[in-house]
Amino acid sequence: MAGRINADDIQTVKERSSIEDVVRDHVTLRPAGVGSLKGLCPFHDEKTPSFTVRPAVGAYHCFGCGEGGDVISFVQKVEHLTFSESVERLAAKIGMELRYEEGGGPRSEGGLGRRSRLIEAHRVAEEFYATVLVDRGDARPGRDYLRDRGFNRAIAEQFGIGFAPRGGEDLTRHLREKGFTEDEMVTAGLSGRGSRGLYDRFRGRLVWPIRDVTGDTVGFGARRILDDDRIAAKYLNTSETPIYKKSQVLYGLDLAKKAIAGERQAVVVEGYTDVMAAQLSGVTGAVATCGTAFGVDHIKILRRIMRDETDGAPARVIFTFDGDAAGQKAAMKAFGEDQRWASQSFVAVAPDGMDPCDLRLARGDEAVKALVEDAVPMFEFAVRTTIKRFDLETAEGRVQAMRAVAPIINSIRDSSLRPEYMRTVAGMLGVEVEQVLNEAQRAGRISAREAAAGAPARPGDRTPASTDDVPEPSVQEGAAAMPVPNLRDPVVNTERQLLQALLQYPTRFSTATIDALPPVAFTAPAHAAIFDGVRSVAPRAAELSTAGWAAAVAEAGPLAVRGLLAELSVAPLPTKVDPTTGLPPQRYLDSLVIGVHDAGLSRQIADETAAIRRLQNSPDPDPEAIRERSRRLIELEMSRARLRDRLTS
C-alpha cells in the first residue's frame, strides 16, 4: 500500500520552497508594491496582470479569477498533479528526501509518484540516447547529419541530442535494468507493446529531448536520417502522455525563457534545428512547436513569460516561416490569432525562403540575427500575402484586393494606426486613400451587423482564405458560375446593345472594326465570352447567313452563355429601325462601338495610373519602369481623345 507523506516533511517542503522561484518557472513577475510581485495569471487569459505573489507570506492570489493558495497548491494546479505528486516534485527540487507513514513505505519505486517516475524515465532515456550518439558506431549517420548542419559535439551536448539505436529493444532493456516497469515505459511513450513484447518507440533516428518550462524532459522528437527507415515520416514525436501535451510545450523554452522574459521578445521558428541555429546565432529567445501548429495554449505560455500586458511598453513576438505556400499559409493562420496578443507581432521570411538553420549554414550567425531584426509587422505581411492573390493590373483585381484587405485593416487593435496603414494599402494598390477608407468602413458595418446578429465570422472577415483552402474550380464550374450582367450599369448596358447589333446585323460591322475592339473592352464576363466568339467567327461573316452567324458564334462560345446569346439575337434594339431597309442608323451603331471602346480605354488608363502610383510608392522605385508606364498612359489618353473626336464629328 502506498505510504502517506510525513506531515512534518510536508510543512518543511512548504517552508523551504520559494514560491517566487516556483511561480517564475511559469510566469514573469515584476514588483508591484512593498513585498508584492505581479504577473499575468496562468489560470485564466488576461491582458492586464492581476496575479499577485507575496513571497514573505508564501502565498499567491489572482484578483481576476479568484485562484489562490500556497506553493504546493500552485504546483498542483498549474501542472495538474495530485497533492502528493506536488509535494514530491518540490522535494526533489530542493533535494529533500521524504518520509512516508502508515508502514507502506514510499508511494512507488524509488520513493517517487507516478509523474516523477515518468520524468525520471525520460531523464534516463535522454542520457542513454546521448551516450549512444557519442560512443556507438551505428550512430555515425546521426553524427554526420549534425556536422553537415553545422553542429559539433559540444552543441549536441548543449541541446541534449542523442541517437536511438536500430536494434528495437536497446532502450527498453536499459530502462528495465534501471528498475522501470513495463507499464511505466509504455505510459511514458518510450516503449510500445507488440505481440512479441515491448519494443523501442524510436529506432535509428536522431532524437531531441523536449523539455517543459521547468526544464524536465517530458518527450522526444525523432528525425528520420536513414534511407531504409521503414517509417516514412520525417519526424516522429512522443505521443500524448500524462506528462506530455504537445499543445502545451515549446521546444527550446527551457533555454529561451530567461531571454524572453528579459527582452520581452519571443521568436517562433518551425523546427528543432532552427531553434538551435537561432539560439547559437544570438537569437536566444527562439522556440518552436513540437509536431503541431502554433496555437492558443502556446500563446498563453509565451504571454505569461514575456509579460504581454496592455498597460506598458509592448512586447514583441516574431514568427519565422518558410517562403513557400505552406509557410505563407502558416503565417496567415498566426495572423488569425493576432488578437490574442497585447504585444506587437511580426513576420520574418528570408528573401530566398531559407529557414534559420540553412541561413546560418550559408551566411553565418549575423544573417540569422538580421533576419529577425528585419521582420515586418504581421499586418503588413498579411496585407501583402492577400494582395498577391489578385491581378492589380485590372480595376476588378484592385477592387477585389481592396475588399479582401479591408477586414485586415479593421482588425488593427490600435485605431490610431489605421489611417497610416490605409495610406500604405492605397499605395500598394495604386488607389485613392478615400477608396480604402470607404471599403474599410463598409467591412466594419458588415462585421458589426453579423456580430449583433450572432452570426459566425465569415472566413474573409478575419483571415482571408488562401488559394490553398479551396480547390480551383473546373472550367465547367467556372462557366456555370458566370455572373448575370448588371444592366443598371450604363457601360454594361451599352455592351449589351453592341452585342445585340453584332449578332443581329453582322454585315454592318467590318472585321477591322471588330478587331479594333480590345478583349478588355467588355466588363461583364458573359459579354466578354460572347464577344470572344464574335471575334473568332468574324473572318467568316460574309459567308454566313444571319441565322448561321448567330449559330456559329454560339458554337464558338462557352455553354454557360448560350441562353444569353439566344436572347441577344432576338431582343429589339432601343432605337428606330429604317422601315425601308430594316436596319438601325449607322450613327447609332458607331456610337455603340465608340462607347464600349471608350470605356475600355478609360479602364486601361485607370490601370496604368494605378500602376504608376504603385511604382512610385514601392520601397525601390524603378525610374525606367515609371517612364515606360507614363509613355503608355499618354498613348492611351491620346487614343481616347481621338475616339471622342470621332463621336462628336
N, C-alpha and C positions, 0 to 999 in steps of 0.2 A: 504494500500500500504506500502511496506517495506521502512523504512527510510534510508537515506544516512548518513554514519558516519560523524560526525563533522570534518572538515578539521584540525582544531587546535588539536583535540584529536588524529588524525592520526599522526601528527607531534610529539606529546608528546609520543605516544607509540613507535615511531621510536627512539626517543632520550633516553627514559628510558629503552628500551630493549637492553641488552648486546648481541651484535652479536656473541661475543666469546662464551658466555654461551649457546646461542641457537644453534650454529653450533656444539658445543661439545656434544649435545644430539645425534648427528648423526655421527660425525667424531672426531677421536682423533687427536688433534693438537699438534705440537711441535714448539718451537722457530725457526724462520728462518730469522734472521737478526733483526735489530732495528725496533721495532714496528710491526713486521710481524709474523704470525703463518702459518704453512703449514701442510697439511694432504692429504690423498687420496680423490680424487673428488667423491662426492656422485652422480654425474650426468653422469659419464662415467667410464668404467672399466679401471684401470691403475695400474701399479706395482711400478712406481716411482712417488712420490707426486708432483702434480703441482697445487693443490688447495690452494690458499693463502687468508688469512683473515687479514684485517688491523683494529683492534678494535678501534683505535683512530679515524679513518675515518668513521667507521661503515659500511664498505663495504667488499665484497669478490670478487674474480675473479679466474677462472681456466685457466691457461695458456695452458692446454691441449685441452679442448673442447670449450673454449671461454665463458662459462656461467659466469655471474657476476651480481652484484646488491647490494641491501641493505638487512637489516634484514627481512623486510616484503616480499620481492621477494624470499628470501631464503626459508622461511616457505611455501610460496605459491608453489614453485617448488618442494621442497623435500617432502611435504606432500600432494601435488595435491589438493590444496584448491583454492577457489576464493580469490580475493584481500580482500574483506570484511571479509571472514572467517579467513584469516591470521591475520588481524588486531585484530579481536575479540579473537583469540587464544592467541596472545601476550598480549593483555589487561588483559585477565584472568590470565595469568602467573604472571603479575606484580601487580595484584589486583586493576586494574583501571576500573572504571565504565564509559562506553562510552556514548556520547550524539549523538542523531540521529536528522537529519534535515528533511525539507520538510513536517513537520507536521504528518509524518506517524508513528512516534514512532519507537520502536525497530524493527529489521528485522523479528523477530519472537518472540514467547512467551518467557518471561524472558529475553529479550534482547540478545538472542543468535542466531547464524546462525545454519544452518541445521547440520553441523558436530558437532558443540558444543552441540546441543541438543541431538544428538545420544551418544556423550561421557557422557553427564550428565545422560542420561537414564541408561547407563551401571554403572555409579557410584552409582546411587540409587539402581539398581538391586544387585550390589555387597554387599552393606550394608544390603539389605533385606535378601539375602541368608545367610550372615554371622550371622545375628541375629537369623534366623531360626535354624541354626546348633547348636547354644548355648542354646537357650531358649525352643525349642519345643520338645515334647515327641516323635513325629513321625520322628524326625531326629536322634533318638538313633542309628539306623543301621549305619548311617554315622559316628557318634562319635566312635562307636565300631570299625569300619573299620580303622579309623585313629589311634586309640590306638593300634590295632593289628599290624599296620605298624610302630609303634614306634614314632608317632606324637601326642603330647599333645595339649591342648587348646591354649597355648601360641604360639606354632609353627603354628597351624591352623590360628591364627590371623595374624602372621607374613607374611604368604603367601596369606592371604585373602580368605581362603577356606570357602565355605558355603554349604548349603543344599537346594535343590529345593523341596518344598513340593509336595505331590502326588495329591493334590486337583484338579489341572488342570487350575485354574484361579487365584490363590493366588497372583502371581507376577503381572499379568495383572491388577488385581483390585488395587493393591498397586500403580502401575505406573499411572493408571488413576486418582487415588486420588491425586497424585503429579502433575497433570496437563499435562501429556503427552497424545498426541492424538493417535488414533488407528494407523494411518499411521506411526507415529514415532516409535511405539512399534514394528510394523511389519517390517519396514525398518531396525531397529536396530537388528533384528533377535532374539528378546526376546520373541515375541509372534507370533503365527501363526493364520491364518484366516481360519475358517471352516464354515460348513453350519449353525452352531448354534452361530456363532460369534467368538470372539478371544479366544485363549487358550494359556497356557504357553508352550513355546518351550521345556523346560526341566522340568521333573516331576519325583520325587522320586529318585533323583541322587545327589551324591556329585559333587560340581562344583568348578572349579579352574578359577579364573579370568586370562584372557590373556591380557597382557599389551603391549603397543608399546614401542619403545625405550625411549620415554619421560616419561613413567610411567602412561599414561592414559589407563584405561581398555577399550578394544575395542571388546572383545568377551569372550566366556567361553568354557571350556572343561568340559564335564559331564560324570562321570563314573557310570556304572551300578553296583549296590550293592544289589538289591532286587531280589530274585529268581523269583518272579512273575511279574517282569518288562516285559511288552509285547514287548518292543523293545529289540531284542537280541544283538545288537551291544554293545561291551564292552564300547566304548567311543562314545559320540556324541559331535560334535563341532559346534560352531556358523557357519552358512552358510556365504558365501561371502556377504559382505555388503559394503556400501560406505566407512566405516572406517576399515573394517577387510578384509585383503587379506592374507590367510594362508601361501602363499609362501613368504610373506614379514614380518612375525613376528616370533619371537623365544621366547618360554616360558622361563621366568626367566631372560631375558636380562636386564630388568629394574633394577634387583638386582645385576646382574653379571657384568654390564657394566663397573663399576669402576675398578673391579679386572681384567677384561680382558684387559682394557687399561693400567693399571699399570704393570701387569705381562707379558703382550703381550702373553697371553696364553688363549685359549678357550677350553672348554671340552664339547663335544656334546654327550648328553645321549639320551635315547629313550623315556622317559615318564615323566609326571609331578612329580610323587613320586621319580623318580630317580634324578631329579633336586633338589628336596627338600633334599633328603638324601645326595647328593654330597655337596651341599652348607652348610648343617649343619655339615658335616664332615670336613669342612675346604677347600673343593674344590670349592672356591667361584666363579669361572669363568664358572660354569656349566649352560648349556642351552639345550633346546630340541625343536624339531619342533612340530607343532600342527596339527596332523591328516594328515600329508603329508610327503613325503620323503624329505630328506635334499637336497636342490637344489641350482641352480645358484644364485638366489636372496638372499638366506641365506648366501652364501659365500660372496657376495658383502657387506652385512651388517657387518659381522664379520671382514672382511678385513679392512674396514674403522675404526672400533673401535680399533682393535689390531695393527694398523699401519703395515699392512702386506706389507712391502716395500722391494725392491731388493737391496737398497743401504745402508743397515745397518745389524745389527745382526738379524738373522732370528727369526720370531715369531714361536709359536707352536700351532697347533690345534690337539686335541686328540679326537678320536671317541671311544666311548664305545659301544659295541654291545653284544647281547646275543650270547652264544656259539653255538646255533642251526643253522640249514641250512639257515633259514631266516636271522639270524644275519650275517652270512658269506656272503650271497648274498648282504645285505645292505652295508657291508664293501667293497665289490668289486665294488659296484656302486659308493661309495665315492671315491675309488681309480680312477675310470674313470674320475672324475672331479679334480684329483690331480693337473693337470697342471694349474688350475686357481689360485692356491695359490703361493705366493712367499715364504710363510712360510714352515716349516718342518711339515709334517703331520704324525700322529702316530695312532696306534690302541691299545686299552686296552680291553682284554677279560679275565674275571676271569676264572681260570683253571676249575672250576666246572660249568661254564656257568651262574653264578648268576649275576643279574643286581645290580646296586649300592644300590638300596633300600633293596633288600634281603641280600646283603653283609653286609650292615650296621646293619641290624637286627640280623644277625647271628654272626658277628665277630667284630662289632664296627666300630667307625669312622676311626681308624688307617688302617683298612683293605681297606676302600674306598680310602684313600689317597695313600696307597701302590699300589692299582690297577692302579691309574693314573701315579704314579711315575715309574712303571714298564712297561709302554706302549712301544711297539716295533714300529720301523719305518713302515709306511704304505707299503713301498716297500717289506720289509721282510714278512709282513703278507700276502700281495698279492701273493708273490712267494710261501710261504708255503701252502696257500689255493689252489693255482693252482696245485702244485706238488702232493697234496693229491689225485687228481683225477686219478693218473697213478700208475701202478704197477712197482715200481722201482727194483723189483727182476728180471726183464727181460730187455734185451738190447733194445727191442722195446719200452717198457714203459719209459726207461730213455731217449731215443731219442725223443719220443713224448713229455715228460715233458720238455726237453731242448728247443724244438721248441715252446712250449706254453709260456715259461717264457722269451724267447729271446726278444719279443716286450716290456715286462715289463722292462727289463734291458735298452733297448734303450730309454725308457720314462724317465729315471732318468735325472732331469734337470742339475745337476752338473756332467759334464762329468768326472771330476777328481775322482769321487766316483765310477765310473763304474768298473774299474779294481778290486777294493776291493770286490764289490758286485759279480763280476764274480767268484772270488775265493770262496765266500760264497756259491754261487749256485753250483759250481763244487763240493764242499764238501758235500752239501745236496744230490746231485745226485750220487756221487761216480765216477765222470768222470774227465778227464783232463781239466785244465783251458782253454787250446787251443781249445778244442771242443766247450766250451761255447762261447768263443770269436768268433770263426768261425760262429756259429749259429746266434749270435747277429748281426754280420756284414751282414750275408745273410738277416736277417729280416729287417735290416736297408736299404739294397738295394731295397728290395721289397716295403717297405714303401715309399721310395723316388720315385720309378718309378710310384707308384699309385698316389702319391701326384702330380707329374708332369703331369700325365695324367688326373688329376681332378677326379680320381675315389674315391668313398666314402671309408672310412676306413673299413677294414674287422673287424668283431667282435673280432677276436683273436688278432688284431694288437694293441689294447689298453687295453681292459679289457677282459681277457679270459672268454669265456662263461662258466657258471657253468652248472652242470648237471640238475639244475632246469629249465634252459632256454629251453631245447629241450627234448621232451618226449623220453623215452627209446624205441628204435626200437623193433618191434616184431621179433620173431625168423625167420619168413619168410623174413622180410625186411633185417635182418642181413645176411641171406644166399644169398639173391639176390644181396647184395652189396659186396660180397666177391671179392676182387681184383684179377685180372689176374696175375698169377705168372710171375715175371720178369726173363726171361731166359737169359738175359745178365749177370746176377749174376751167377758165376760159381757154387756156393753152391746150388742155386735153380735148376740149370741145372742138377747137379748130383742127386738131389732129384727126378727130373722128370724121369731120366733114371732108377733109382732104382724102382720107381713105375711102369714104363713100364715092367721091368723084373718081378716084383712081380705079376703083372696082367697076363702077357703072359706065364710065366714059374713058376707057384707057387710050383711045385714039387722040384725045385732046392733050395728052402729055407725051413729050418726046423722051426718048431714052436718056438724052443729055440732061433733061430737067430732073428725071428720077435719080440719075447718078449724082447730080449736084447736091441732093439732099443727104447729109451725113446720117449714118445709122443712129447717132445720139440725138437726132432732131426730135425723135418721139420719146416722150417721158413715160407714158403708160406702157408697162411691159407687154400687154396684149397688143397694143397698137404697134409697138416696135417689132413684135413677132410677125404680124401681118405684113408690115412694110418690108421685112426681110424677104418674105415670099414674093412680094411685088417686084423687088429688085432682081430676084433670081429669074423671074419669068419675063421681065421687061424686054429682053432681046428678041423674044418670040411673039410679042404683042401683035405685030402686023399679020401674023399667020393664023391668029385665033379669033373666033367669034367672041362676042361679049360674054356669052354663057361659057364658052370654052376657056376664056381668060380667067373668069372667076373660079372655075373648077381647077385650073392649073395652079392658081395662087393658093387655093385651099390645100391642094396636094403637097405644095412646097412648104406649107407651114405646119406647126405642131397641132395635134389633135385638140388640145385644150382651147384653141381659138376658132375652131371651125364653126361653132354656133354663132359667135360674134361676127365672123366673116360673112356668114349667110345673111345675118341681119343687116350688115352694112351694104350688102349687094342689092338690097331692095328698099332700104329706108330712104324716103324722099329727102332731097337736099332743101335746106331752108332758104331757097332763092327761086326767083321766077325762071321758068324754062321757056325758051323761044318756041312759040306754038307751031312755027313752020318747020324748024329743024329738030325740035325736041331736045335741044342742047342748052345747058346753062351758059350764062355770059362768060366769055373768056376772061374778062377782067376779074370776075369773081373767083374763077379757078386760079388765076395768077396770084390773087390776094391770099388764097389759102396756102399756096406753095411758099410765098414770101413770109407769111405769118409764122408757119411752122419752122422755116429756115431761120427766121429772125430769133425765135425763141431758143432754138438750138445754139445759135451763135452767142446769145446772151448767157446761156448756161456755161458755155465754154469760156467766155470772158470772166464769169464769176469764178470758174475753176482756176484759171490762170492767176487771177488776182489773189485767190486764197493760197495758191502755191507760192507766189512771191512773198506773201506775208509769212508763211511757214519758214521759208528760206531765210528771210530777214530776222526771224525770231529764233532760229536754230543756234545752238551753242557755238558752231563754227560756220558762219555764213560763207557760201561759195559765190564770189562776185561773178564768175563766168556763168554759173547757172542762173543767177538773178538776171543778168543781161540777156541771156537766151530766152528766158521766160518773158521778160519785158518786150523783147522783139516780137515774140509770138503774140503777146497781148495787143500790141499796136496793129499787127496784121489782122487780127480778129475784129478789132474795133473799126478798122477801115473797111473790111468786108461787110460788116453790119451797116455802116453808113451808106455804102454803095447800094446795098439791098433796099434800104429805106428810101433812097432816092428813086429807085425804080417804082416803088409803091406810090409815090407822090407825083410822078411824072405823067 
